[in-house]
Amino acid sequence: MSLPKGISPATPHLLSHPLLRQPLTPKFPSKVKTEYNTFAIFGGAAVLKDLISRWPLLKQIQNGSDGTGPESMTERTQTLRPKTDGADVARSICPYCAVGCGQLVYHKNGKLISIEGDPQSPISRGHLCPKGSDTYELHTHSGRLKKVKYRAPHAREWQEIDLEQAMDMVADRVWETRERTFQETREGQTLMQTLGMAHLGGATLDNEENYLIKKLFAAGLGMSCISNQARI
C-alpha cells in the first residue's frame, strides 16, 4: 500500500487504531466511499502524527535535550513577548535613598510600562532593593494619594485642600513657631537657634535638595534638630 505524501513509514501502525478503522456512516457510491474512507483514515493519521510530534517528551527524546529548551515550549509560549516589548526606555536613578541605584524606566505612548534595575549601573549592576523594585507600583497604585489631606484639630474627618493652601498653612506655622521659640542669646552668649521644631528629610530627597534644606533650616531659620531618613 502506498502512503500519501507527508506520511512516514513509521506511521502505518497508527492505522490499526479502532477509531481510525470505524466505517463511515455517509452513503456514497462504492468508488467515492472507498476514496473518502482512505482520505479520512490517512488524514486522521496525519493529525495524530502532528499531535504526537509536538509532544515535549518526544522532542526531548529525539533531540537528546534536557527538557528546558524550546522542546518544552508550547505555541503560545513561543509567541509570548515581554511587557516592555516595543516600549521606549529612559535611564534614571532610584529616588528612595542615597545609594543611587540605576533604573530603566520603560514607557509607551506617554504611559509608564515598567521600572526595572539597570544592568549597566556601576553602583547596583541591575539590582534593586524592595523599595526600588516596587517603584512602578508606588507610582501607579490606585491607593496613592494625589491630593493634600487635612484634619483640623479635634476633627474626626479628613478633608481635601488645595496645595497652595496647604503650603501657606505650613509656612505660617513654621514662622509662628520660630518667632515664639527663637533664642538669640543664652547666658550672655549669642545663640540664634530654635528648639521648637525639627525637620526629618525623606529618602526621596537627592543631595542637592538636602543641601538647600540644611542651609535654609540651619542658617536661615536657626533650627538645630535636622536629620534625614537616609542619614546623608
C-alpha positions as CSV (number, residue, x, y, z in Angstrom):
1,M,0.0,0.0,0.0
2,S,1.4,3.4,-1.0
3,L,1.4,6.1,1.6
4,P,0.2,9.6,1.0
5,K,2.8,12.3,0.7
6,G,3.9,13.5,4.2
7,I,3.3,10.2,6.0
8,S,6.4,8.4,7.2
9,P,6.9,4.6,7.1
10,A,6.7,4.6,10.8
11,T,3.1,5.9,10.8
12,P,1.1,3.0,9.3
13,H,0.8,1.2,12.6
14,L,-1.4,4.1,13.7
15,L,-3.9,3.0,11.2
16,S,-4.8,0.0,13.3
17,H,-6.3,2.2,15.9
18,P,-10.1,1.3,16.4
19,L,-11.2,4.9,16.0
20,L,-9.5,5.2,12.6
21,R,-10.9,1.9,11.3
22,Q,-14.6,2.6,12.1
23,P,-16.8,2.6,8.9
24,L,-18.1,5.9,7.8
25,T,-21.9,6.4,8.0
26,P,-22.5,8.6,4.9
27,K,-23.8,6.6,2.0
28,F,-21.7,7.3,-1.1
29,P,-21.3,5.3,-4.3
30,S,-18.8,2.4,-3.9
31,K,-15.9,4.2,-5.6
32,V,-16.5,7.5,-3.8
33,K,-16.9,5.8,-0.5
34,T,-13.6,4.0,-0.8
35,E,-11.7,7.1,-1.7
36,Y,-13.4,9.0,1.2
37,N,-12.5,6.3,3.7
38,T,-8.9,6.3,2.5
39,F,-8.7,10.1,2.8
40,A,-10.3,10.1,6.3
41,I,-8.0,7.4,7.6
42,F,-4.8,8.9,6.3
43,G,-6.0,12.5,7.2
44,G,-6.6,11.3,10.8
45,A,-3.2,9.6,10.9
46,A,-1.6,12.9,9.8
47,V,-3.4,14.8,12.5
48,L,-2.4,12.3,15.1
49,K,1.2,12.3,13.9
50,D,1.2,16.1,14.2
51,L,-0.1,16.0,17.7
52,I,2.5,13.4,18.8
53,S,5.3,15.2,17.1
54,R,4.6,18.3,19.2
55,W,4.7,16.3,22.4
56,P,7.6,17.8,24.5
57,L,8.7,14.3,25.8
58,L,9.1,13.0,22.2
59,K,11.0,16.1,21.2
60,Q,13.3,15.7,24.2
61,I,14.0,12.0,23.2
62,Q,14.6,12.9,19.5
63,N,16.9,15.9,20.2
64,G,18.6,14.4,23.3
65,S,17.9,17.7,25.2
66,D,17.2,18.1,28.9
67,G,13.6,19.4,28.6
68,T,14.4,23.0,29.5
69,G,14.8,24.5,26.0
70,P,12.5,25.0,23.0
71,E,11.3,21.4,23.2
72,S,9.3,22.3,26.3
73,M,7.6,25.4,24.8
74,T,4.1,25.4,23.5
75,E,3.0,27.5,20.6
76,R,1.6,30.1,23.0
77,T,4.9,30.2,24.9
78,Q,6.9,30.7,21.7
79,T,4.9,33.7,20.8
80,L,4.9,35.4,24.2
81,R,6.6,38.8,24.4
82,P,7.8,40.8,27.4
83,K,5.6,43.6,28.7
84,T,8.4,46.0,27.7
85,D,8.3,44.9,24.0
86,G,8.2,47.9,21.8
87,A,8.5,50.4,24.6
88,D,10.9,53.3,24.9
89,V,13.4,53.3,27.8
90,A,14.9,56.1,29.8
91,R,17.7,55.8,32.3
92,S,17.0,57.1,35.8
93,I,18.2,56.9,39.4
94,C,16.2,55.3,42.2
95,P,14.9,58.1,44.4
96,Y,14.5,56.1,47.7
97,C,17.9,56.5,49.3
98,A,21.4,57.9,48.9
99,V,22.9,54.9,47.2
100,G,21.8,55.9,43.7
101,C,20.9,52.6,42.1
102,G,20.3,52.8,38.4
103,Q,16.9,52.2,36.9
104,L,15.4,51.7,33.5
105,V,12.1,53.4,33.0
106,Y,10.0,51.8,30.2
107,H,7.2,53.9,28.7
108,K,5.0,53.7,25.6
109,N,2.6,56.3,24.2
110,G,3.0,58.5,27.2
111,K,2.2,55.7,29.6
112,L,4.6,54.2,32.2
113,I,5.0,50.5,31.5
114,S,7.7,49.2,33.9
115,I,10.6,50.3,36.1
116,E,13.5,47.8,36.4
117,G,17.1,47.7,37.5
118,D,19.8,49.0,35.1
119,P,22.4,46.2,34.5
120,Q,24.9,48.9,33.3
121,S,24.8,50.8,36.5
122,P,28.3,50.6,38.1
123,I,26.6,51.0,41.6
124,S,23.8,48.4,41.5
125,R,24.5,46.4,38.4
126,G,20.8,45.7,37.8
127,H,19.9,45.0,41.4
128,L,17.2,46.9,43.3
129,C,16.1,46.7,46.9
130,P,12.4,46.0,47.8
131,K,11.6,49.8,47.7
132,G,13.4,50.3,44.4
133,S,11.8,47.2,42.9
134,D,8.4,48.5,43.8
135,T,8.9,51.9,42.3
136,Y,6.4,51.2,39.5
137,E,3.6,50.3,41.8
138,L,4.4,53.1,44.2
139,H,3.8,55.5,41.3
140,T,0.8,53.9,39.7
141,H,-1.1,52.3,42.6
142,S,-4.8,53.2,42.8
143,G,-4.4,54.0,46.5
144,R,-1.7,56.6,46.0
145,L,-2.8,60.0,47.4
146,K,-2.7,62.7,44.8
147,K,-4.3,65.5,46.8
148,V,-3.5,67.1,50.2
149,K,-5.5,65.7,53.1
150,Y,-6.0,67.9,56.2
151,R,-7.6,67.1,59.5
152,A,-8.4,70.1,61.7
153,P,-7.7,70.0,65.4
154,H,-10.3,67.8,67.3
155,A,-11.9,66.8,63.9
156,R,-12.6,63.2,63.0
157,E,-12.7,63.5,59.2
158,W,-10.0,64.3,56.7
159,Q,-10.8,67.0,54.1
160,E,-9.1,67.7,50.8
161,I,-7.5,71.1,50.4
162,D,-5.5,72.8,47.6
163,L,-1.7,72.5,47.5
164,E,-1.3,76.3,47.7
165,Q,-3.4,76.5,50.7
166,A,-1.5,73.7,52.4
167,M,1.8,75.3,51.7
168,D,0.6,78.6,53.1
169,M,-0.6,76.8,56.3
170,V,2.8,75.1,56.7
171,A,4.7,78.4,56.2
172,D,2.5,80.2,58.7
173,R,3.0,77.5,61.3
174,V,6.8,77.4,60.8
175,W,7.2,81.2,61.1
176,E,4.9,81.4,64.1
177,T,6.8,78.6,65.9
178,R,10.1,80.2,65.1
179,E,9.0,83.6,66.4
180,R,7.7,82.0,69.6
181,T,10.7,79.8,70.4
182,F,13.7,81.6,68.9
183,Q,16.6,82.2,71.3
184,E,19.0,84.9,70.3
185,T,21.2,84.6,73.4
186,R,21.7,82.4,76.4
187,E,23.7,83.3,79.5
188,G,25.1,86.3,77.7
189,Q,26.3,84.2,74.7
190,T,25.0,84.6,71.2
191,L,22.8,81.5,70.4
192,M,20.4,82.3,67.5
193,Q,18.6,79.0,67.5
194,T,15.2,77.4,68.0
195,L,14.4,74.0,69.5
196,G,10.7,74.4,69.0
197,M,10.6,72.5,65.7
198,A,12.6,69.9,63.8
199,H,13.0,68.5,60.3
200,L,13.3,64.9,59.1
201,G,14.2,64.5,55.5
202,G,12.8,61.6,53.4
203,A,14.9,59.2,51.4
204,T,13.4,60.5,48.2
205,L,15.3,63.7,48.5
206,D,18.5,64.0,46.5
207,N,21.8,65.5,47.6
208,E,21.0,69.0,46.1
209,E,17.7,69.2,47.9
210,N,19.2,68.1,51.2
211,Y,21.9,70.8,50.8
212,L,19.3,73.5,50.4
213,I,17.2,72.2,53.3
214,K,20.2,72.2,55.6
215,K,21.2,75.7,54.5
216,L,17.7,77.1,54.9
217,F,16.7,75.4,58.1
218,A,20.0,75.7,60.0
219,A,21.5,79.0,58.8
220,G,18.2,80.7,57.8
221,L,15.7,79.6,60.5
222,G,18.2,78.6,63.2
223,M,16.9,75.0,63.5
224,S,19.2,72.6,65.3
225,C,17.2,69.4,65.1
226,I,17.8,68.3,61.5
227,S,18.1,64.7,60.4
228,N,17.4,62.5,57.4
229,Q,15.9,59.1,56.9
230,A,18.9,58.1,54.7
231,R,21.5,59.6,57.1
232,I,23.2,61.5,54.3
